Structure formats: C-alpha cells, structure tokens
C-alpha cells in the first residue's frame, strides 16, 4: 500500500519524514495483527515498542518542528531524544499535569525488548496441574495478553492516523481503488 497523494509532488521535510515513518508504523501494526492472529503474542508485544516509537516520533516532530533537522541528520543516539525523553517533551508541550515520567511510560516496553526479569509474565502460560512455564512458541490460552496488546496498540494507531491528518491537511480522501 502506498499513499498516492504524496507521489509526484514536492513534499516538505516534515512530509517526507511522515511518509517514511507512517508507512513503517502501519507495516508494524499489520505485523502485530498477523502475530496476534497466529498466536505469537510475545513477539507482538515486543513489536509494540517499535509502533509506539514511530507514533511518538510523528507527534514529537509535529510539536517540535525544528527537530526535523535532527531527524534528517539520522536521528542518531545521543543527538535525538529517546522514547522516554520524547514522552517527557510531548507532555511538557501539552501541559499534562501531573505528567507521568517518560521512563515510567516506557518501562514495560523496555523490559520486554531487553529481556529483563520483570518481562517474565508476558510469555508465561499455564501448564495445567504442574503450574506455569515460559512459552517458546504460540500462546493460545492467554486471552488477557491478547486483550492487553490490542488495548495498547489501538491508541497508538489513532495517534498515527491523527498525524496523517496533521502532516497532510486538507488532502482528499483516498478511495480503495487508488491504493497500490
């Protein structure tokens, strides 16, 4: 799928960034959906951070438009804000009080990504009478994990959709026959 309204025209630096990051976010969301459908809930949970990071980049650069230069330079570690710092900056700009520290918002996602001890519940499955174990494959008996994953992914998809409208205002609606 490609967005035909962005083809064959001059785009601003912000729109070029948005084209790349939105497409990546949607691809990751579709990957998460497929992993859920197949029962690979742990892997889908790990990918959630990548989706969240892309949504946060879109929102952050929208709120801090001068930082497009950092993104164009490569958004390198040490130059660009990490996810927790982006959350802090987004909340500061939107004057959320009380703000939840970015490190608290990213803690679970970071634990899953970096295999910290507190990530254990995300691949635990009941083994019947013998207790619990860590699944190495599909998790088909933990609807709570599936519900949690979907409840966490949906708001970030809404952010991506909102950023589509923000970076491409007044664009005509795209019909299904225009999507490639």
N, C-alpha and C positions, 0 to 999 in steps of 0.2 A: 504494500500500500504506500502510495506517495501522495503528497498534498499538491494537486495540480495548480492551485492558486499561487504557489510560491515559485513555479517554474517560469522561465523566460522573462523574468523581470529583475530589476535592481532591488536588492534587499539591503537593509541597514545591517550593521554589525550585530545588533541585537536580534534581528530577524534571522540572520544566518545561524547564530548560536541556537536560537529557538528551534529552527528546523532540525538541527542535529540532535539536540537534547530531547525534544518532544518525540521524535522518531525512536530514539533509544528507549525512552520511558515507556512508550506504547509497546515496543518489542519485548521489553522486560515484563510488562504487565501480561502480555499474551503468553510468555514463557511461564509465568507464575500460574496463570489459569490452566495451562496444559499440565503442569506438575501437579496441581490440585486434582485435576480430572484423573490423573494416573495414580494418585495416592502418594506421591513423593512430597509430603508436607514439609519435611525438614529442609530439603533443598529449596522449596518455595519460600520458606521463612527466611533463609539466607539471602535469597534474591530480593526480598522486600527492601533491604537496606539500599540496594542499587536503585530501586524505583524511588524511594524516599529521597535519596541524594539528588537525583535528577529533578524531581519536583522542587526540592529546596533550591537548587541552582537557578532554576527558572524564576522562582519567586524572589530570591536574593538579588539577582541581577536586575530584575524589574524594579525592586525597591532601591537598589544602589547602582544606578545605570553607569556610573563612571567605572565600576569594576569590570565592565566589559573588556577593558584593556588587559586586566589580569587574565581573564579567560582567553583572550586572543594570544597572549604570551604562552599559553599552555596550561594555565590553572595548576601550576606545579605546587607540590607540597612545600610549605614554608612561605610561598608567595600568596596562594589563595587560602581562603578560610576553610577549615574543615567543617564537617557537617554540624558538630555541636556549636561552633562559632557562628555558622550561618543561622542556626536556630536562635541563638542569642541576639544576633543583629536584626533578624526579622522581627522578633518580639519587641526589641527596643524601638524599631521604626514604627511598629503598630501600637506601641504603648500598652502592651498587655501587663496588667498588674493584678495579682502577683505573677510574675513571669516564672516559668518552670525552667531551671537552668538547662542549657543545651546538652550538657553531659548526662543529665538525667533522662532526657528525651532519647538519647542515642544509646544508653547503657545496654538495653536488652539486645538491640541490633548488633552492637559491637561484640557482645558476649557470644552470640550465635556465629558471627563471622570469624571470630578469633578463637573459638572452641574453649571458652573459659568454663570453669567448673559450674557456674550458675546457668549454663546453657543446657544442662542435662535434661530438664523436663521436656524440651522441645522434640526429643526423639525417644521418649520413654513410652513403652506400650505394656499393657497388662499381659501377663503370661499365664493367666488362669490361676490355679491354686498355688503356683510357685512364686508369685509376686510380679515384679516388673523387670523389664530388660530394655536395652537400648536397640532400637530398630536400625538395621543397616540397609533397609530397602523400603518398600511401601509401608505406609501406616494407614490401615483401613478401618481401624477400630477406635479412632480418636476424633470424633466429630467436633469436639471442643477446640482442637488445634486448627481444624479447617475453618471453623467459625471465627476464631481469633485472627487468623491470617486474612480472611476476607474483610473482617471489620477494620483491620489496619490498612489494607490495600485500597479500599474504596475511597476514603477521603483524599488520598494522595493522587488518585486518578482524577478526582474532582479538581484538585489544585492544577494538575497538568491541563485539564480542559479549560479552566479559568485563565491559565497563562496563554493558551492558544488564542483566546479572545483578546487578551491584553497585548500580545505581540503582533497580532494581525487583526486590528479593529476594523469594523465595517467591511469585512470580507463577505462575499456572497456565500450562501450555503452551498456545500458540495453535495451533489447527488451521488448515489451509489454507482452510476454508470461513468462518473468522472474519476473515480478512484482506481488506481492501477495496482 
